[in-house]
Every structure is written in C-alpha cells, then in structure tokens.
Amino acid sequence: MGYLWYFRLRGYEVENYPSDRKTFNHQYALPKPLKGVEEIAPVLTKLIEKLGFRLRNSGYRTQGVHLSMVFRDNTYWHMGHKTARVISDSRDIYKQTLILFMRSPPKEIKIISVSCFNLKKIHNLQLEIFEDIKKEENLIKMLDKINNRWGKFVISPAAMIGTGDLLPDRIGFGNV
C-alpha cells in the first residue's frame, strides 16, 4: 500500500481506469477590464474559436454552454444552459454564449470563462428538415483542416481582428 502512495504523491497514475471527458473549458484573464458587448466581442470570439476547435478536434459535440465572469469589484457571475440541439460549430457556441452574456450584470470584466458541457461523441448526424446539416459539417471540417495546415486563425471571423496578442496558447494541467 505504501508503495502505491509513493508513486501517487509524485504524480504517477497507479490505477488503470478509464475516465470520460465531461467538459471543455477556456478561460482568460483580461489585461485590462472590459465592459459591454462591443469591447468583449473580439476576446469572446477568439476564446470560443479556440474552444470549438479543441472540442471538434477531440471528436465531441456539445449540448450545453456555460459562461462565467469575475468582475473588477471581485464579484462573480455565472450561468449555463442546455441547447435544443447538439452543436459543434463555433458560431453556434458564440450565439449561445451571447445569449448568456446579455443576462449578465453590466460591470467591468476581469476574467472570462466559457465551458461546454453535456458532451456527446456522435458519429452520425441527426439531419434536419430546414437546415443542411451535412453541408455545414463539411464546411466546418474544411475550415479546421485549413487552419491546421496553414496555421491557427488563418481563416477566422472578422470580429477577431486585432486579437493577435490576446489569448496566447497555454497548456492546462489537465492536458499535459
């Protein structure tokens, strides 16, 4: 028993049990506090683009979005909701996050975090009557393929213009 604890305390995995991914999260501490949709939109767009890319790259789709913020006065606000359908497109995640953002108090934001929960590993698409889901899915795959090959954000939303130095890549503890 002491032998196993020796390795556990030094960061080694001793038990061999499968674990499922429950959420994807991306957080950013802003260099200066921002307030309002116009100021936060570029940062939020880049945050969600990175989150959406990681989500799709891991083979997941989501059916829930959560937004949390720490304000300049050190108060905290968060809200999440389940979506009507399973989504993986960054634009859809952004729309859902914007709905949550509109419900937040109008304060200066210091830290912002977006999470996707209720993850699904879906290999077959549920087609819809009024939308061409397969065409949209192929477009997203091609955009991800281009960005993978030629560099991140070669093709990106116009709202991300001027965010080059914001949100640098960092490796989280859970992704080592």
C-alpha positions as semicolon CSV with decimal commas, in nm:
position;residue;x (nm);y (nm);z (nm)
1;M;0,000;0,000;0,000
2;G;0,279;0,246;0,084
3;Y;0,444;0,164;-0,247
4;L;0,138;0,283;-0,442
5;W;0,106;0,603;-0,239
6;Y;0,473;0,679;-0,301
7;F;0,402;0,697;-0,676
8;R;0,061;0,870;-0,640
9;L;0,216;1,154;-0,443
10;R;0,475;1,204;-0,716
11;G;0,212;1,239;-0,990
12;Y;0,212;0,890;-1,140
13;E;-0,109;0,714;-1,240
14;V;-0,119;0,392;-1,042
15;E;-0,468;0,262;-1,115
16;N;-0,558;0,194;-1,473
17;Y;-0,919;0,309;-1,500
18;P;-1,087;0,475;-1,797
19;S;-1,216;0,826;-1,745
20;D;-1,460;1,013;-1,964
21;R;-1,427;1,377;-2,061
22;K;-1,710;1,579;-1,905
23;T;-1,636;1,939;-2,014
24;F;-1,422;2,162;-2,232
25;N;-1,330;2,497;-2,085
26;H;-1,135;2,802;-2,190
27;Q;-1,059;3,091;-1,955
28;Y;-0,880;3,422;-1,998
29;A;-0,769;3,692;-1,754
30;L;-0,806;4,021;-1,939
31;P;-0,507;4,260;-1,942
32;K;-0,746;4,549;-1,869
33;P;-1,109;4,524;-1,755
34;L;-1,362;4,541;-2,039
35;K;-1,732;4,627;-2,032
36;G;-2,008;4,575;-2,284
37;V;-2,054;4,358;-2,591
38;E;-1,854;4,585;-2,823
39;E;-1,542;4,563;-2,608
40;I;-1,563;4,195;-2,514
41;A;-1,678;4,056;-2,854
42;P;-1,327;4,012;-3,008
43;V;-1,195;3,837;-2,696
44;L;-1,507;3,624;-2,662
45;T;-1,491;3,526;-3,030
46;K;-1,128;3,414;-3,005
47;L;-1,197;3,230;-2,679
48;I;-1,485;3,040;-2,840
49;E;-1,294;2,970;-3,163
50;K;-1,018;2,803;-2,960
51;L;-1,273;2,613;-2,751
52;G;-1,469;2,500;-3,057
53;F;-1,154;2,382;-3,234
54;R;-1,047;2,176;-2,932
55;L;-1,398;2,034;-2,898
56;R;-1,420;1,924;-3,263
57;N;-1,060;1,804;-3,274
58;S;-1,135;1,566;-2,987
59;G;-1,440;1,430;-3,168
60;Y;-1,704;1,581;-2,942
61;R;-2,015;1,790;-2,980
62;T;-2,189;1,974;-2,700
63;Q;-2,541;2,027;-2,583
64;G;-2,466;2,280;-2,311
65;V;-2,284;2,612;-2,278
66;H;-2,173;2,788;-1,959
67;L;-2,036;3,141;-1,916
68;S;-1,869;3,270;-1,602
69;M;-1,710;3,604;-1,525
70;V;-1,519;3,767;-1,242
71;F;-1,572;4,141;-1,234
72;R;-1,338;4,424;-1,141
73;D;-1,507;4,458;-0,799
74;N;-1,425;4,085;-0,738
75;T;-1,786;3,970;-0,764
76;Y;-1,865;3,656;-0,960
77;W;-2,143;3,572;-1,204
78;H;-2,212;3,254;-1,398
79;M;-2,491;3,097;-1,597
80;G;-2,530;2,795;-1,822
81;H;-2,800;2,632;-2,024
82;K;-2,860;2,328;-2,239
83;T;-2,910;2,384;-2,609
84;A;-3,202;2,250;-2,808
85;R;-2,974;2,050;-3,039
86;V;-2,620;1,915;-3,033
87;I;-2,371;2,173;-3,166
88;S;-2,002;2,187;-3,251
89;D;-1,975;2,496;-3,472
90;S;-1,802;2,789;-3,302
91;R;-2,067;3,025;-3,442
92;D;-2,343;2,829;-3,267
93;I;-2,146;2,823;-2,942
94;Y;-2,092;3,200;-2,977
95;K;-2,467;3,262;-3,026
96;Q;-2,549;3,061;-2,714
97;T;-2,277;3,238;-2,514
98;L;-2,401;3,578;-2,630
99;I;-2,750;3,493;-2,501
100;L;-2,594;3,421;-2,161
101;F;-2,376;3,734;-2,177
102;M;-2,683;3,955;-2,232
103;R;-2,818;3,831;-1,898
104;S;-2,502;3,924;-1,706
105;P;-2,473;4,239;-1,494
106;P;-2,322;4,540;-1,677
107;K;-1,988;4,553;-1,493
108;E;-1,623;4,564;-1,597
109;I;-1,499;4,208;-1,660
110;K;-1,164;4,093;-1,525
111;I;-1,175;3,718;-1,600
112;I;-1,400;3,542;-1,850
113;S;-1,454;3,169;-1,895
114;V;-1,660;2,967;-2,143
115;S;-1,737;2,599;-2,095
116;C;-1,911;2,332;-2,296
117;F;-2,081;2,052;-2,105
118;N;-2,312;1,759;-2,176
119;L;-2,063;1,633;-2,434
120;K;-2,158;1,378;-2,697
121;K;-1,934;1,159;-2,913
122;I;-2,156;1,143;-3,217
123;H;-2,052;0,968;-3,533
124;N;-2,382;1,002;-3,720
125;L;-2,557;1,332;-3,773
126;Q;-2,923;1,386;-3,699
127;L;-3,046;1,554;-4,016
128;E;-3,295;1,840;-4,003
129;I;-3,568;1,940;-4,242
130;F;-3,490;2,312;-4,280
131;E;-3,109;2,315;-4,248
132;D;-2,843;2,135;-4,449
133;I;-2,651;1,994;-4,152
134;K;-2,418;1,778;-4,364
135;K;-2,311;2,077;-4,576
136;E;-2,245;2,284;-4,263
137;E;-2,048;1,999;-4,104
138;N;-1,831;1,962;-4,416
139;L;-1,762;2,337;-4,419
140;I;-1,650;2,329;-4,054
141;K;-1,423;2,029;-4,123
142;M;-1,261;2,206;-4,417
143;L;-1,206;2,527;-4,218
144;D;-1,044;2,326;-3,937
145;K;-0,830;2,141;-4,191
146;I;-0,708;2,469;-4,347
147;N;-0,635;2,621;-4,006
148;N;-0,449;2,304;-3,903
149;R;-0,235;2,306;-4,214
150;W;-0,159;2,677;-4,260
151;G;-0,170;2,799;-3,901
152;K;-0,428;2,886;-3,640
153;F;-0,680;3,153;-3,733
154;V;-0,574;3,180;-4,099
155;I;-0,947;3,174;-4,162
156;S;-1,128;3,336;-3,873
157;P;-1,428;3,558;-3,800
158;A;-1,391;3,930;-3,869
159;A;-1,470;4,000;-3,503
160;M;-1,125;3,860;-3,416
161;I;-0,935;4,135;-3,600
162;G;-0,684;4,291;-3,364
163;T;-0,670;3,999;-3,119
164;G;-0,332;3,866;-3,231
165;D;-0,155;3,912;-2,897
166;L;-0,460;3,826;-2,685
167;L;-0,521;3,473;-2,556
168;P;-0,179;3,315;-2,603
169;D;-0,165;2,935;-2,605
170;R;-0,105;2,783;-2,267
171;I;-0,106;2,418;-2,162
172;G;-0,351;2,344;-1,883
173;F;-0,269;2,097;-1,608
174;G;-0,530;1,851;-1,733
175;N;-0,386;1,849;-2,086
176;V;-0,026;1,757;-2,007
